[in-house]
Amino acid sequence: MTRLPVADRAVVRRAARDLLARDRRAVAIVLVLHGAAAIAGLAAPWLLGRIVDEVAAGGGAAAVDRLALAIGVCVLAQGLLSRYAQYAGHRFGERAVARLREDFVSRTLDLPVSLVERAGTGELATRSSVDVTTVGTTVRDVVPVIVIATTQLSLLYGAIFLLHPLLGLVALTGLPSIFAVTRWYLRRARPAYLAEGAATAELTEALTTTAEGARTVEALRLGADRIAHGTQRIGQVWATRRATLALRSVFFPVVEASYALPIAAVLLIGGFVMPRGMVTLGEVVAAALYLQQAIDPLDRLLQWTEQAQRGLASFARVLGVGQEPDNGSRPDTVASAAHGIPEPRGTVSTAEERLVVRGARFSYADGPDVLHGIELEVHPGERLAIVGPSGAGKSTLARLLAGIDAPREGVVSLGGRPVTDLPPAERRRRIALVTQEHHVFIGSLRDNLAFAASGASDDQMRSALAAVGADWYTDLPDGLDTQLGDGARELSAADAQQLALARLVLADPHTLILDEATAALDPTTARRTERALAAVVSGRTVIAIAHRLNTAHDADRVAVLEDGRLTELGSHDDLVNADGAYAALWRSWHG
């Protein structure tokens, strides 16, 4: 499995600033409200100290009542301000998370298909669910808490200094140990949490692939092997979580022990200097109460610092997806009067449609070559069938022609330019690959078709369905508005293939590569669909990976692949007369 990259600290800092800058007004409101709530919270300890001094000076009940009433007003004001501050903070957080999810989906869809396949479903699933959720929690809950706690602590310690500078200095005695252990923790937390996220992704991948291949696992009696594989991944997750737990087991006890030290020191020093008239009893009491009040924001600040490390590590993983090459955007389309379907924007000359393969060699990862020096030229408007036994490299060649993978040696060019060097949006507009694996998205039939051409009208969509022989759509209860997918109408494999072909008709690329695109259809329906599709895409270049030799019979030329090598190339009649590998396949096909 190929791991997607992780953004570095500089990228994370810039992205965090941008996230806050996109909603400056909301951030300002949250800060103002929390600041006002923190200031209102400072009044109660100071007023309580005043009460102590009033009582010590022989003040009457009226003065105490006035001060007590003032404390009640300040507590009420603090509660109201905190409530509206949290409300505004959560609204900001939810908007920020929504934007983050949208940006993540856009970046994911822009990734090269080959990279997504190598990364695996577990990696992307973990980043899109666990990591995005963790970042959401950080933005919605952690960031406001850190801002609030920092503001409160600054005001509380400032208030102690205002009571008396000596008490302020004594109040700082617990901070050195907190600072030291926090610094120690932060240096180790990021790599530890990144390792935990990577281990979680591998576990998700293991569980997902096992669940998806459950029937195969059962048929081949691979249950014990898959359990052992999953147990190993669980062990990796447990090891990484133990590592982060070890960091927390040092961090939190040291912090907790540092809370009581300044309170004891203030009471001790205050008791020592109070008889000398340097401070009053009320000031000592107020300082101790301020320090006691500081425990809560300090505790929240340090606790959420741990969560912030998780959030920053997850943010780095989420942003890492965006560091892959930009795949551009989907092409705009305009109406085509000829077919009643969208036409690609702009025109492409015949020379620019020539697809040429020169000396192409390809291997997966570090494995052996599966294609060996392929030489092939596909003429514009030609119908080329690629045939051969299973494992000959037909689908691999289709991926190279579509620009999904690049050859290890040699070049695959379109109009004289390497296909993989074309801007992704242009490549998608000019070349389309359809395989036998199709996905029906949750949504209406119209939504599923609009993926290929967002501006297509209902008539154009119906024409595309009719073009591929998808007669079943006329029986749908709500027509194009019929809901498809889980919990709604389920399409059969054959219907899903025709839906995919209808998308292809709407996209209307200049070169179509069909990798067993009608494999799920019965022979009669497949034949009818192929003929209907051929009529619609007349004049386009069509390359068909043929598992049924009737497709090869109708093609202008046939290319025969054997063991990754192009062994024969010519028309159907010429290859049958040559009595070679294709002729043997043809005789076998017809019994």
Disulfide bonds with the S-S distance in Angstrom:
none
